[in-house]
Amino acid sequence: MHLMNSKFNLNIFHKVLITLLAVTLIPLCTLWYMSNRAAQRELTENVSTNLVSTMNTVATGINAWDDTNLRAMTQTTRLKDMISMKAELQNPILATTGATYEWSYLMFTILPDGTNVGRNDGGALTPYGDRGYFQQVIKGQPVGRQVVIGKTSGKPALILATPIRNADASLVGVLAMSMYLTDISKIVTDTRIGDTGRAILLDASHKVIAHGDASKVRTALQDFKAYPALTVTGIADAPTVYTTEDRKVIGFMRKLPQGWTLLIEQDYDEAFATMNKMEREARILIAVTMALVIGVAIFLGKALTSPINELTAIARQLSNGELQVNIPQTARGDEIGSLARAIDRLGVSIQLAMDRLRKKV
């Protein structure tokens, strides 16, 4: 049992080292922990504010573009010639309106049975009764929307549809406008947050309308139903951290009035680069401090243990009867000096006792 206990005995060096480490590292680590938490809260708030601000800017641009088109179409549907649902009266209006909005490449009207009445391009009449945007309006929705691939451009295009009602508010037809999404795509693709921050715009069925990183989109209207951000809890309430494509990101998502989904995301490492740098510097500081403390402990340990070991050896010589010894450290004014003088007096006492013993013998 004694041997086992002796293995765990701490010498002066160990005690000095533990004391110095405790005195130095505990306050340092406590200060770092408190500062790190405060900095992390502040940085997280700044990153979240930046994402939300970017979201507001992009959403405002998209909604303003959409509102402009809807106002134009709504005003057009109120014209008497449009309500007539006669091609010879509608076509001049459709041509003028289509020319005003340069991103529009086709405006046309449809009867409730799906028959095409008027067109601004002079093309052949086409039945549209099976189209999604037409069915939405016929079923009572105030606006019909459908994102398709333009036949000529091969790029995503939006078709808006609004009801045409007569003086009795009865539905007499549908006005539709096909338009390029160039302006919306530019708003999305021009959005940047650092090097990795991007915007993604999805339609109502979660297909890509525009993506800030073209390399992530393999085909037009690529299906993003399985995109991880769409299943992250709370991402629509506040910026949230999640993992996608083996990378950690922070993102914010919002449902737009059009039924579209707008997502703003940025790589976590870039967003929190300042925090990562602070943590690396803190770890380096702690490591350097530990090295310095160990160095000081070694120096102090030797300064304390060397004279004590020397006095221990002298005391051992005295116990073996070797009385002619030279005791150093007696001039020191600290506890080691007191111990040296006590050992010196002990040697003198032993010498006197030996002398008296010899006389008696």
C-alpha positions in Angstrom: 0.0 0.0 0.0 2.9 2.4 0.8 4.4 1.7 -2.6 1.2 2.5 -4.4 0.7 5.7 -2.5 4.3 6.8 -3.1 3.7 6.7 -6.9 1.1 9.5 -6.6 3.2 11.8 -4.3 3.7 15.2 -5.8 7.1 16.8 -5.4 7.7 20.5 -5.2 8.1 20.9 -9.0 4.7 19.3 -9.6 3.0 21.5 -7.0 4.7 24.6 -8.4 3.6 23.7 -11.9 0.0 22.9 -10.9 -0.2 26.2 -8.9 1.1 28.3 -11.7 -1.1 26.6 -14.3 -4.1 27.1 -12.1 -3.3 30.8 -11.3 -2.6 31.6 -14.9 -4.9 29.5 -17.1 -8.1 29.6 -15.0 -8.5 33.4 -15.3 -7.2 33.3 -18.9 -9.6 30.6 -20.0 -12.5 32.2 -18.1 -11.8 35.6 -19.8 -11.5 33.9 -23.2 -14.8 31.9 -22.7 -16.7 35.0 -21.7 -15.2 37.2 -24.5 -15.8 34.4 -27.0 -19.4 34.0 -26.1 -20.0 37.7 -26.3 -18.2 38.0 -29.7 -20.1 34.9 -31.0 -23.5 36.4 -30.1 -22.5 39.7 -31.7 -21.2 38.1 -34.9 -24.2 35.7 -35.1 -26.5 38.7 -34.9 -24.5 40.6 -37.6 -24.5 37.6 -39.9 -28.3 37.1 -39.4 -28.9 40.8 -39.9 -26.9 40.7 -43.2 -28.9 37.7 -44.4 -32.2 39.2 -43.5 -31.3 42.5 -45.1 -30.2 40.8 -48.3 -33.4 38.7 -48.3 -35.5 42.0 -48.0 -33.6 43.6 -50.9 -34.0 40.6 -53.2 -37.7 40.0 -52.3 -38.5 43.7 -52.8 -37.0 43.6 -56.2 -38.9 40.5 -57.2 -42.2 41.7 -55.8 -41.8 45.1 -57.4 -41.3 43.5 -60.8 -44.2 41.2 -60.3 -46.5 44.0 -59.1 -45.6 46.1 -62.2 -46.8 43.3 -64.5 -49.9 42.6 -62.5 -50.9 46.3 -62.5 -50.4 46.6 -66.2 -52.5 43.5 -66.8 -55.3 44.5 -64.4 -55.6 47.9 -66.0 -55.7 46.3 -69.4 -58.5 43.9 -68.4 -60.7 46.9 -67.5 -60.7 48.3 -71.0 -64.0 48.1 -72.8 -62.4 46.6 -75.9 -60.7 43.9 -73.9 -64.0 43.0 -72.2 -65.6 42.6 -75.6 -63.5 39.4 -76.1 -63.3 40.3 -79.9 -59.9 39.7 -81.5 -60.2 42.8 -83.8 -60.6 45.0 -80.8 -58.2 43.3 -78.4 -55.2 42.8 -80.7 -54.2 46.5 -81.0 -54.3 46.8 -77.2 -52.3 43.6 -76.8 -49.7 44.8 -79.3 -49.3 48.2 -77.6 -49.1 46.7 -74.1 -46.7 44.0 -75.2 -44.4 46.6 -76.8 -44.4 48.7 -73.6 -43.0 45.9 -71.5 -39.9 44.7 -73.4 -39.5 41.6 -71.3 -42.9 40.4 -72.5 -42.8 38.3 -75.6 -46.5 37.2 -75.9 -49.8 38.6 -74.7 -53.0 36.7 -75.5 -56.6 36.3 -74.4 -58.6 33.1 -73.7 -62.3 32.4 -73.5 -63.6 30.5 -70.5 -63.7 27.3 -72.6 -60.0 27.6 -73.4 -60.3 29.0 -76.9 -57.6 31.5 -77.9 -59.1 34.8 -79.1 -56.5 37.5 -79.4 -52.7 37.6 -79.7 -50.1 40.4 -80.0 -47.8 38.5 -82.3 -50.2 37.7 -85.1 -49.5 34.0 -84.6 -51.9 31.1 -85.1 -54.6 30.7 -82.5 -53.8 28.0 -79.9 -56.1 26.2 -77.4 -54.9 26.9 -73.8 -57.6 25.2 -71.8 -55.2 22.6 -70.3 -52.6 25.2 -69.1 -52.0 25.5 -65.4 -52.2 29.3 -65.3 -55.6 29.3 -67.1 -57.0 26.6 -64.8 -56.0 28.6 -61.8 -58.0 31.6 -62.9 -61.0 29.6 -64.0 -61.1 28.0 -60.5 -61.3 31.4 -58.9 -57.8 32.5 -58.1 -57.1 36.2 -58.7 -53.8 35.5 -60.5 -52.6 32.4 -62.3 -48.8 31.7 -62.5 -46.8 29.1 -64.2 -43.0 28.9 -64.9 -42.2 27.1 -68.1 -39.3 26.8 -70.5 -39.5 29.3 -73.3 -39.7 27.5 -76.7 -37.5 30.1 -78.4 -35.1 31.0 -75.6 -34.8 27.6 -73.9 -34.7 29.5 -70.6 -37.3 29.8 -67.7 -40.2 32.0 -68.6 -43.2 33.2 -66.5 -46.8 33.2 -67.7 -49.1 35.5 -65.7 -52.9 35.2 -66.1 -55.6 37.5 -64.8 -59.4 37.3 -65.2 -61.4 39.6 -67.6 -64.7 40.5 -66.1 -67.6 42.4 -67.5 -69.7 45.1 -65.7 -71.6 42.3 -63.8 -68.2 40.9 -62.5 -68.9 37.8 -64.5 -65.8 36.0 -65.9 -65.8 36.5 -69.7 -62.2 35.6 -70.4 -58.6 35.4 -69.3 -55.7 37.7 -70.2 -52.2 36.0 -70.1 -48.8 37.5 -70.6 -45.6 35.4 -71.3 -42.4 37.1 -70.2 -38.8 36.4 -69.9 -37.4 36.1 -66.4 -34.2 38.0 -67.3 -34.8 40.8 -64.8 -35.6 38.4 -61.9 -32.7 36.2 -62.8 -30.4 39.2 -62.7 -31.6 40.3 -59.3 -30.9 36.8 -58.0 -27.6 36.1 -59.7 -26.2 39.6 -58.8 -26.9 39.0 -55.2 -23.6 38.4 -53.3 -22.6 38.0 -49.7 -18.9 37.6 -49.5 -17.5 34.9 -51.8 -20.0 32.2 -51.0 -23.3 34.0 -50.2 -25.9 33.2 -52.9 -29.6 33.6 -53.6 -31.8 30.8 -54.9 -35.3 31.4 -56.3 -37.7 28.4 -56.6 -41.2 28.3 -58.1 -44.3 26.9 -56.4 -43.2 23.3 -57.2 -39.7 24.0 -55.9 -38.1 24.1 -59.4 -35.2 26.5 -59.9 -36.2 29.8 -61.5 -32.8 31.4 -60.8 -29.6 30.4 -58.9 -26.8 32.6 -57.8 -24.3 29.8 -58.6 -24.9 28.6 -62.1 -22.7 25.6 -61.6 -25.2 24.1 -59.1 -28.0 24.0 -61.8 -27.6 21.2 -64.3 -30.8 21.8 -66.2 -33.4 24.6 -66.6 -36.1 24.3 -64.0 -34.1 21.7 -62.1 -36.1 20.1 -59.3 -34.9 21.2 -55.9 -37.6 19.4 -53.8 -34.8 17.4 -52.0 -32.7 20.4 -51.3 -31.8 20.2 -47.5 -32.8 23.8 -46.7 -36.4 23.1 -47.5 -36.7 20.7 -44.6 -34.7 22.7 -42.0 -36.9 23.6 -39.0 -37.2 27.3 -38.3 -35.3 28.5 -41.3 -38.3 30.6 -42.4 -38.3 32.3 -39.0 -34.7 33.2 -38.5 -31.3 32.4 -40.2 -30.4 28.8 -39.3 -27.3 26.7 -39.6 -27.5 23.4 -41.6 -25.5 21.1 -43.8 -25.8 20.8 -47.6 -23.5 19.0 -50.0 -21.0 18.2 -47.2 -20.6 21.8 -46.3 -21.9 23.8 -43.4 -24.0 26.8 -44.3 -26.2 29.4 -42.7 -29.4 30.2 -44.6 -32.7 32.1 -44.4 -35.8 31.2 -46.4 -39.0 33.2 -47.2 -42.2 32.3 -49.0 -43.0 35.1 -51.5 -46.6 36.2 -52.3 -46.3 34.6 -55.7 -46.0 31.2 -54.0 -42.3 31.1 -54.8 -39.5 30.3 -52.4 -36.5 32.6 -51.9 -33.4 31.2 -50.1 -30.3 33.2 -49.1 -27.4 31.1 -47.9 -23.7 31.5 -47.1 -20.9 29.1 -46.2 -20.6 28.9 -42.4 -16.8 29.1 -42.5 -16.9 32.4 -44.4 -19.7 33.9 -42.4 -17.9 33.1 -39.1 -14.4 33.6 -40.4 -13.7 36.2 -37.7 -14.9 33.9 -35.0 -12.7 31.1 -36.3 -9.7 33.4 -36.4 -10.3 34.5 -32.8 -10.6 30.9 -31.6 -7.3 30.0 -33.4 -5.5 32.9 -31.9 -7.0 32.1 -28.4 -5.8 28.5 -28.7 -2.3 29.7 -29.7 -2.3 32.2 -26.8 -3.2 29.4 -24.3 -0.6 27.1 -25.7 2.1 29.7 -25.5 1.0 30.6 -22.0 1.2 26.9 -21.0 4.7 26.7 -22.4 5.8 29.8 -20.6 4.3 28.5 -17.3 6.0 25.2 -17.6 9.3 26.9 -18.3 8.9 29.2 -15.3 7.8 26.1 -13.2 10.9 24.2 -14.2 13.1 27.2 -13.3 11.4 27.8 -10.0 11.3 24.1 -9.2 15.0 23.7 -9.7 15.6 26.9 -7.7 13.7 25.4 -4.8 14.5 21.7 -5.0 18.3 22.0 -5.6 19.2 23.5 -2.2 16.6 21.3 -0.5 18.1 18.2 -2.1 21.6 19.4 -1.1 20.5 19.9 2.5 18.8 16.5 2.5 22.1 14.9 1.5 23.9 16.7 4.3 21.3 15.6 6.8 21.8 12.0 5.6 25.6 12.3 6.1 25.0 13.6 9.6 22.7 10.7 10.4 25.5 8.3 9.2 28.0 10.0 11.6 29.8 12.0 9.0 30.1 15.2 11.1 32.7 17.0 9.1 30.4 18.5 6.5 30.2 21.9 4.9 26.7 23.3 5.1 25.9 26.0 2.4 22.8 28.2 2.2 23.2 29.3 5.9 23.4 33.0 4.8 20.1 32.9 3.0 17.3 34.9 4.6 14.4 32.7 3.5 13.1 29.4 4.8 15.8 27.4 3.1 18.4 29.5 5.0 16.5 28.8 8.2 16.6 25.1 7.4 20.3 25.2 6.6 21.1 26.9 9.9 18.9 24.4 11.8 20.9 21.5 10.2 24.1 23.3 11.1 23.0 23.6 14.7 22.0 19.9 14.6 25.5 19.0 13.4 27.1 21.0 16.2 24.8 19.4 18.8 25.6 15.9 17.5 29.3 16.8 17.6 29.0 17.9 21.3 27.1 14.8 22.2 29.7 12.6 20.6 32.5 14.5 22.5 30.7 14.0 25.9 30.2 10.4 25.1 33.9 9.8 24.4 34.9 11.5 27.7 32.6 9.2 29.6 34.0 6.2 27.9 
